[in-house]
Amino acid sequence: MKKMLALISLLMLTLFASWRWLLLPAVDAGLNQYLGDGQPPLSARAEQLHGSLLVGDLHADSFLWARDLADTSDYGHLDLPRARAGNLGIQVFTAVTKSPRGLNYEENAADSGDNITLLAVAQGWPPRTWDSLLQRALFQAQRLHQLASQHPSAIAPVRTAGELRDLLTLRGEGAAPPAAVLGIEGAHPLEGKLENIDVLYDAGFRVMGLQHFFDNELGGSLHGESGAGLTDFGRRAVVEMARRSIIIDVAHSSEQVVRDVLSLTERPLMVSHTGLKGHCDSARNISDSLMQEIAAAGGLVGVGFWDGAVCDPSPRSVVEAIRYAIDLLGVEHVALGSDYDGTVAVTFDAGELGVLTEEMLRQGFTEAEIRRVMGENLRDFLLTQLPAS
C-alpha cells in the first residue's frame, strides 16, 4: 500500500509539473507570439537617445498569464527585466476578464463560450474568479500589488497624479521604478452594478475600457452584434467614471458608443491600443474622422504593434502608422499602445522598444516628436487626467 501511495504521489507530482511548467508556458507562448529572430543592435545614436527618453505604453495584458513577471521569460512579451532593458517608465496594465471563443474582429456573440474561464481554472486562480468577472479583475490587481510589495524597486503602482509626479521626480534622479497604472479591458466586471465602479476604484483601477470583443451592459462593441451606442446603464456608468476622474478607454467600443461618450463628457478619451483606418484598413480600427473627433476633444491614441492594428507588425510599419497618426491628429495626441501579452504576435518585445527610436530616426522624426510619442504624451495625459490626490 505504501508503495502504491508513493507511486500515485509521484504520478500526481509529475502531472502537476507538466501542467505548471510545460503546458501553461506553451499556451502562453503560442498565444503571445514573438515573430522572427530578434532585432539587431541599436546604433550608437539611437541607443543614446533611447536611454534619455521617458518611455510609456498604454496597454499590456501581462497579469492575465501565470508567469512570474519578476523573472525574465523566454516567451511572452513583457516582464520587469525586459521592461528595464527597454527603458520602460510608465505602463498601463489591463485586466482582461472575458474573451469569446472564436474571437474575431467582425462579430462576436456575448453569450459565446468564454476563454478566460478556462484560463482561470487552468492557471489555478482562486475559485471566486471562476464565475465572477469582478473577482477576475480584482485578482489581477492583487497580482500587481503583490509584485510591487515583493519588488518595490522594480515596479510601483500609481493611483494619482501626485504619486506619478513624485515617481517621475525620483526617476529624474535615477532612483525610481516604472510606474504601473491599472485598467480594465471592457467594463463587464461592473456586472451591471454602478457600485462596482467604487470597488474597482478602491482596488486601484484608474482606466476603464467600456467594451471588449462583445456587446455588454454598457453598449455595443466594435466587434459585437448590435453596433449600438450606450445603454442607459452605460450612460450612468460613464457619468460616474468621469466624476471619479477615471480615464475612459474606447479602444474596443462601437463607433456609436464613441460618439455617445464624446457627447456625454468633456473629459478626454483614451484609445489605448489601435491602428489608423487610413493606414491599415482593418475591422479593428475605427474611422479616421472619428479619431479626429477624439483628438479634437483632447484624447490620446496608442498605436499598436500587431498586424490587426498596423497590418504589418514590423518596426517600419508601426512607425509609419505613428507618422500617419501624427499627420492626422497632431503629435500631442499620439502614443504607444503595444497590446503586449494580449494574444497578439509582435516582432519586438518590451526589452526591444529602442527599435522604435531607431526606426523613427531612420524615418526622419525630430527628437521632439520621438520624445512626445515614446512617453511624454502619456505622462502629460496622466498628470492631467488621473485624480489629483
N, C-alpha and C positions, 0 to 999 in steps of 0.2 A: 504493500500500500504506500509506504514512504517513497519507494522508487517511482511509483505511478504518479504521486503528487509532485515529486520533483520534476518528472518528465513533463507533466501538464504545466507546471510553473515555468519551465524553460521554454516551452512552446508559446505560452502567453507572452513572455518577455520578448521572444523573437518576433512574434506578430506585432507587438506594440512598437518595437524598434523599427520594423519595416514600415509600419504606418507613419510613425512620427518622423523618422529621419530619411525615408526614401520616398514614400508615396506623396506626402504633403509637399515636400520641396519640388517633386516632379510636377505636381499640379500647378504650383506657383510659377515655376519656370516655364511651363507650357502656356500659361495664360498671360504672363507678363514677359513677353519675349524680348530678347536683345538680338537685333539683326546685324549680320556682318561680323567682321573680325576685329572690331575696335577702331578707335580714332587715332590718327597719327599725332605725334608730339606737337605742342603748340610752338609757334615761332617765338623768338625772344620778345618781340614787341607785344604780341597777344598775351603772352604769359605775364608780362609786367603789368599790362593794363588790367587784365582779368583779376590779378591779385589785389588791385586797388579798388575794385568795384564792390558795391553792396549788391549782392545777387539775391533775388527773391522769386518765388514761384507761387502761383495762385491755387494749384490743385495737385494733390497726391493722395492716393488711397492706401498708403503703406500699412496702416494699422488694421487693415482687413485681413492680413496674412499672418501665418503662425511664426514667421522668422523673427529672431531677436534683432531689433534694429540697432542695438548697441554694438553688434558684431558685423564685420564685413562678410557679405554673402557673395557667392559667385553666380547668383541668379537674382531675378527681380531687378528693380531699378534704383531703389533708394534705401540707404541706411545711414547711420550717423558718420561712420568713417568716410563713406563716399560723399556725404554732404560736406564734410570738411575739405576733402580733396577738391571739390568743385567750388569751394568758397561760398557755399550757400549760407545766406544770412537771415532770410525770412522764408518760412514755408507754411502754407495753409494746408493742413492735413484734414481730409474729409472723411467722415464716417459714411460708409455705404451700408444700407440696411435691407435693401430688397432689389433683386435683379431678375427679370423674367427669363425663363428658359426660351431658347430660340431667339435671343436678343438680336435686334437689328435696328437700323436707323429709320426704317419706313413705318412700321406699325407693330405695336405690342399690346396685348390684352392685359389689363390689370389683374385678372384672375388666372393668368397662366402660372405654371409652376415656378417656384422661387429658388434660384440658385443659392442665395445666401443662407437659407435654412439648412441646406445640405452642407454648406461650407462650415457653418457654425457648429453643427453636430460633429462633423469630421475632425474639426480642429480642437474639439474639447472645450468650446465656450461654455459658460455656466448655463444650466438648464433654463434659467429665467430668460435667456436670449433666444431660445428655440422658437418661441411663439409670440415674441413681443419686439416690434421694430424699435420702440422707445428704448428697451433694455439693450438692444444691439448697439444703438448709438452711445448709450451711457457706458457700456463695456469698452468701446473703442476709446472714449475719453479717458476712462480709467487706465487703459494701457499707456496712453501718453503721459498721464500724471505719474504713474509708477516708473516709467522710463526716466522721467525728469528727476524724480526723487532719488533714483539709483545712480544717475549720471548727471548731476547738476551742472557740471562744466561742459556738457556736450549738447544739451538742449534745454530750452526754457519756455514753458507755456506763457502766452501773453493774452490777457483779457481786456486791457485798457490801453488807451493811447499813452497814458502816463507810464505804464510798465514798458511799453515799446520804446518810448523816448529814453527812459533810463538805460535800457539794454543797449540801445544804439550809441549812447554816450560811452558806455563801457566798451563797446565794440571799437569805437574810435580810438580807445586806449589799448586795444589789442587784448581785452580781457573778457569778452562776452561770448557765450554760446549762441547758436542760431535761435531765433525766435520762432515759436510754433503757435499758430493760430488754428483753432478748431472750427470746422464747418460740417454741415450735413449735406449729403447729396440727395436732395428730394426731401420734402417736409412731411412725408408719411410717418416718421416717428412721432409726430404730434398725435397720431391715432385719433384724429378728429376732435381733439380737445385743446382749446386755446390755452388752458392752464399748463399744458406740457411745454409751451414756449418758455415759461419760467423754469421748469425742471431742466430743460436743456441749457438755458442761460446760466443757471446756477452750476451746471457741470462744466461751464467754460466755453460753450459754443457761441461764437460771435459772427459766423457766416452761415446763412441758411439758404440752400438751394430750394426752390419751390417744387420742382418736379425732377424725376429721373427718366427712366425709359418707358413710363406708362402714365396714364391719367390717374390722378389721385383726388383726395378730398378737397384739394385747393384749386384744381383746374386741370386743363389739358397739357399734355406733354408734346413736345415736338415730334416724338416718336410713338405717340399714343393713337387711339382710335377716333377721338372726337374732334381734335383741333380747337377745342373750346377755350374760352377765356376763364377768368377767375370765377369760382363759385362764390356764394355769399360767405361761406366759411373762409374761403381763400382771401376775400377782401378784408374780413375781420382780422385774419392772421397777418396779412401784410401791414395793416394799420398798427397792430400790436408790435410787430417786429420793428417797424420804424420808430415807434415810441420808445422802445428799449435800445435804440441805436444798434440794432442788429443789421449787418450788411446782407442785402438780398441778392442772391445769385440766380440768374435766369438762364444758366448755360443749357439746360435741357427743356426749358419751357416752350410751349407753343407760341407762335408769333402773336396770337391774340392775348395770351397771358402777359407777354411782354408789354404790349400796348396798354393793357388794363393797369398794370403796375405803374407804368410811366404816368398815366393819368391820375393815379391814386396817391402817389407820394412824390415829394420833391427831393427825397434823398437819392443820391447817385446809385446806380445799379452796378453790379459786377457780372461779367460773363467770364467765368473763371477758366474755362478750357474750351476752345473753339477754333474754328478757322474762319476765313472770309469767303463768302459765296463767290465773289468776283475773281478770287484767286483759285479756289478749289470748289467746283460746283458739286458739292456733296449734300446729301439729305441731312447730314449732321449740322450744317451751317445755315443760319438764318440769313435773310436778305441784307444786302449792303445798306439799303435805305433805312432799315430798322436799326442796324448797327450805328448808323449816323445819328439817329434819334437818341440812342443810349449815350453816345459820346457827347452830344449836344447838351444832355442833362447832367454832364459831369462824370459819366460812367467810365469803368476800366475794363478792358478786354484782354484776356490772356490767350495768347496764340499757342495752340497745341503742337505736340511733337510727333503725332502719329498720322497714318495715312488718311483716316476718316476726316481729319481736320485740314490737312495740308496736301492731300493726295499722294505726295512722295515724302516719306519721313526722313529724308537726308537733311543734314545741316543746311545745305544750299537752299532747299525748298522751304524749310522752316524760316530761314532768314528772308527769303523772297516774300513769304506770307507776312512777315513782320514789316517789311518795306511797304507792301501793299496796304497794310493796316495804317501805317503812319501817314501815307499819302491820302488815305480815305478819311481818317478820323482825327488826325493830329497826333504828334508824338507823345503828348502828355496822357493819352488815353490807351496806350499800348503797353502790355507787359507779357511775361511768360506764363503759360498755363499748361504745363507738361502733361498732366494726367498720368504721371508715373504710378506704376503698380495698379493701374485701372483697367486691367485686362486689355492692354494695347501693346503693340510691337514698336519699339523705338531703335534708333541707330546710335544713340549715345545716352548714357545714364547720368545720374546726379554727380558722379565723380568726373564727368567729362563736359560739364557745362561751358568750360572755356572754349570748346569748339565753336560755340555761337559767337563769342567775342572774336575769334579768329575769322569766322565767315563774315561777320559784319564789317570788319576791317577790309576784307577782300572785296566786299561789295560796295565799299565807299561810304559807309556810315561815318558820321562825325563822332568824336569822342563823347560829346554831349548827348547825342542820340543813343549811343550804346549805354551810357550810364543810366539814362532815364528808363529805357526798355528793360535792361537787365535787373533793375531793382528799385531805382529811386521813385518811379511812378507808384509802385506798390507801397513803398514806405510812406509817401505823401498821402496816398489814399487812406491807408490805415490810420495814420495820425489824425486825419480829419474826420473819419467815419466811425472809428471804434469809440465806445463810451470813454469819456474823458478820464474818469477815475472809478 
